[in-house]
Amino acid sequence: MIRSVVRGIGSALPRRIMTNKDFEALVDTSDEWIVQRTGIRQRHIAGDDETTASLGEAAARAALDHAGLQPDDIDVIVLATSTPNNTFPATAVEIQNRLGIHHGFAFDLQAVCSGFVYAITMADLHLRGGLGKRALVIGSETFSRILDWTDRTTCVLFGDGAGAVVLEAAEGEGSLSDRGILASALRSDGAQKDKLYVDGGPSTTGTVGHLRMQGREVFKHAVGMITDVIEDVFSRTNITSDEIDWFVPHQANKRIIDASAKKLGIAEEKVVVTVDLHGNTSAASVPLALAHAVREGKIKRGDLVLLEAMGGGFTWGAVLLRW
């Protein structure tokens, strides 16, 4: 059986760090209020010379270095983003060009905060289908560009950054001891669109627009949706929460992370949390957390790792993989 194995991982963050204290001069908020409700203490904000493409390129190069590979070794690039450099072409092809790759194919995937989970699943399908040997899967966002900086309920939550993994098609035995992606589950429900969206777009307003969110409604749906897809991958692999080595959730809100882990019976010490450092970086959230855990020596070869995310749409999904 062909498995998509993680060969390397990398990340990139903008130079500027914005702390909760910095927001006190912008909106009616406080460090205590933000930390208590979200767990966020700081986030990175892109400068004028930092874009979704430049951050994505930097994360991709770091992942290639970690894998010991060159750009020409890549056949497929899947970029998860909701903040592309241009309406078209896909920012993935800009990253492809920046890397000096002139073969294979590259495309963007838009599933908001679930983007990386969707993208790694799509890349897995392409590799197992024989359309390439190796794929770069990138989550890169500059959400600061679409924030309403007068709305204290949203502007304090989000940050910018990028994370990337190199996937390689490899022969596996078809057992749960194989390295690579073991199972994925994806969902969406467009009836929930008005709970988390951007109020602009080329076909409607002709503008970029700003992010709008009904925070309580998102929170209300989050834990149930997250556990739904995780229980799906558990049932299809006969894996239990006790067997998970690391749980890497979307970093949106510490309360949601804690409640999800508790409902699933995943021990606190197995949960990777970086929301305090990065805020919500949408599609970059999961790979940034993954890269952080690998750098800290937590996630090691052979570990069973569970990824999950939920985002606007609503979209949500989970991936189970052996590192």
Backbone hydrogen bonds, N-H to C=O, Kabsch-Sander energy under -0.5 kcal/mol:
donor,donor_aa,acceptor,acceptor_aa,energy
3,R,170,A,-3.1
5,V,3,R,-0.8
5,V,168,E,-2.8
7,R,5,V,-0.6
7,R,166,V,-3.3
8,G,166,V,-1.0
10,G,164,A,-2.4
12,A,162,A,-2.6
16,R,45,I,-0.6
18,M,43,R,-3.5
19,T,17,I,-0.6
20,N,41,R,-1.7
22,D,19,T,-0.6
23,F,19,T,-0.7
23,F,20,N,-1.1
24,E,20,N,-0.6
24,E,21,K,-1.0
25,A,22,D,-0.7
26,L,23,F,-1.6
27,V,23,F,-2.6
29,T,27,V,-1.6
34,I,30,S,-2.3
35,V,31,D,-2.7
36,Q,32,E,-2.5
37,R,33,W,-1.7
38,T,34,I,-2.2
39,G,34,I,-0.8
39,G,35,V,-1.2
40,I,34,I,-0.6
41,R,276,D,-1.2
42,Q,276,D,-1.4
43,R,18,M,-1.5
45,I,16,R,-2.0
50,E,47,G,-1.9
51,T,49,D,-0.5
55,L,51,T,-2.6
56,G,52,T,-2.0
57,E,53,A,-2.6
58,A,54,S,-2.1
59,A,55,L,-2.4
60,A,56,G,-2.3
61,R,57,E,-2.7
62,A,58,A,-2.0
63,A,59,A,-2.2
64,L,60,A,-2.5
65,D,61,R,-2.4
66,H,62,A,-2.2
67,A,63,A,-1.8
68,G,64,L,-1.0
68,G,65,D,-0.6
69,L,64,L,-2.6
73,D,70,Q,-2.2
74,I,71,P,-2.0
75,D,134,R,-2.5
76,V,134,R,-1.5
77,I,105,F,-1.8
78,V,136,L,-2.7
79,L,77,I,-0.5
79,L,107,F,-2.4
80,A,78,V,-0.6
80,A,138,I,-3.6
81,T,79,L,-0.6
81,T,109,L,-1.8
93,V,90,A,-1.0
94,E,90,A,-0.9
95,I,91,T,-2.3
96,Q,92,A,-2.5
97,N,93,V,-2.1
98,R,94,E,-2.5
99,L,95,I,-2.1
100,G,97,N,-1.2
101,I,96,Q,-2.5
102,H,100,G,-0.5
105,F,75,D,-2.0
107,F,77,I,-2.2
109,L,79,L,-2.8
111,A,109,L,-0.6
114,S,111,A,-1.8
115,G,112,V,-2.1
118,Y,114,S,-2.4
119,A,115,G,-3.0
120,I,116,F,-2.8
121,T,117,V,-1.3
122,M,118,Y,-2.4
123,A,119,A,-2.7
124,D,120,I,-1.8
125,L,121,T,-2.0
126,H,122,M,-2.1
127,L,123,A,-2.5
128,R,124,D,-2.6
129,G,125,L,-1.4
130,G,127,L,-1.4
131,L,126,H,-2.5
135,A,167,L,-2.5
136,L,76,V,-2.9
137,V,135,A,-0.6
137,V,165,V,-2.8
138,I,78,V,-2.7
138,I,136,L,-0.6
139,G,163,G,-2.9
140,S,80,A,-1.9
141,E,161,G,-2.5
143,F,159,G,-0.6
145,R,142,T,-1.9
146,I,143,F,-1.8
147,L,144,S,-0.7
149,W,147,L,-0.9
151,D,148,D,-2.0
152,R,150,T,-0.9
154,T,151,D,-1.4
155,C,151,D,-2.6
157,L,154,T,-1.7
158,F,154,T,-0.7
159,G,280,N,-2.1
160,D,44,H,-3.0
161,G,141,E,-2.0
162,A,12,A,-2.3
163,G,139,G,-2.4
164,A,10,G,-2.6
165,V,137,V,-2.3
166,V,8,G,-2.4
167,L,135,A,-3.1
167,L,165,V,-0.6
168,E,5,V,-2.4
169,A,133,K,-2.9
170,A,3,R,-2.7
172,G,1,M,-3.8
178,D,175,S,-1.6
180,G,322,R,-3.0
181,I,4,S,-1.6
182,L,320,L,-3.0
183,A,320,L,-1.6
185,A,318,A,-2.4
187,R,316,W,-2.8
189,D,314,F,-2.6
192,Q,189,D,-1.7
193,K,190,G,-1.6
195,K,192,Q,-2.0
196,L,193,K,-1.4
197,Y,212,R,-2.4
199,D,210,H,-2.4
200,G,198,V,-0.6
201,G,207,T,-0.7
204,T,201,G,-0.9
205,T,201,G,-1.1
206,G,201,G,-2.8
207,T,201,G,-0.6
211,L,146,I,-2.8
212,R,197,Y,-3.6
214,Q,195,K,-2.9
215,G,213,M,-1.0
218,V,214,Q,-2.3
219,F,215,G,-2.4
220,K,216,R,-2.2
221,H,217,E,-1.7
222,A,218,V,-2.0
223,V,219,F,-0.9
225,M,221,H,-2.1
226,I,222,A,-2.7
227,T,223,V,-2.3
228,D,224,G,-1.6
229,V,225,M,-1.6
230,I,226,I,-1.8
231,E,227,T,-2.6
232,D,228,D,-1.3
233,V,229,V,-2.0
234,F,230,I,-2.2
235,S,231,E,-2.3
236,R,232,D,-1.8
237,T,233,V,-0.8
237,T,234,F,-0.6
238,N,234,F,-1.6
239,I,234,F,-1.1
243,E,240,T,-1.4
244,I,241,S,-1.0
245,D,304,L,-2.1
246,W,304,L,-2.0
247,F,270,K,-3.0
248,V,246,W,-0.6
248,V,306,L,-3.5
250,H,308,E,-0.8
252,A,250,H,-1.4
254,K,38,T,-3.2
257,I,253,N,-2.2
258,D,254,K,-2.7
259,A,255,R,-2.5
260,S,256,I,-2.5
261,A,257,I,-2.3
262,K,258,D,-2.3
263,K,259,A,-2.3
264,L,260,S,-2.0
265,G,261,A,-0.9
265,G,262,K,-0.6
266,I,261,A,-2.7
267,A,265,G,-0.5
270,K,267,A,-1.9
271,V,268,E,-1.6
272,V,247,F,-2.8
273,V,271,V,-0.6
277,L,274,T,-1.4
278,H,274,T,-2.2
279,G,275,V,-1.7
280,N,157,L,-3.0
281,T,279,G,-0.8
284,A,281,T,-2.3
285,S,282,S,-1.9
288,L,284,A,-2.2
289,A,285,S,-2.1
290,L,286,V,-2.6
291,A,287,P,-2.7
292,H,288,L,-2.1
293,A,289,A,-2.2
294,V,290,L,-2.2
295,R,291,A,-2.6
296,E,292,H,-1.9
297,G,294,V,-1.6
298,K,293,A,-2.4
299,I,293,A,-0.7
303,D,300,K,-2.3
305,V,303,D,-0.7
305,V,321,L,-3.3
306,L,246,W,-2.8
307,L,305,V,-0.5
307,L,319,V,-3.1
308,E,248,V,-1.4
309,A,317,G,-2.0
311,G,315,T,-3.1
314,F,311,G,-0.7
315,T,311,G,-2.4
316,W,187,R,-2.2
317,G,309,A,-2.3
318,A,185,A,-2.3
319,V,307,L,-2.0
320,L,183,A,-3.0
321,L,305,V,-2.6
322,R,180,G,-2.7
323,W,303,D,-3.1
323,W,321,L,-0.6
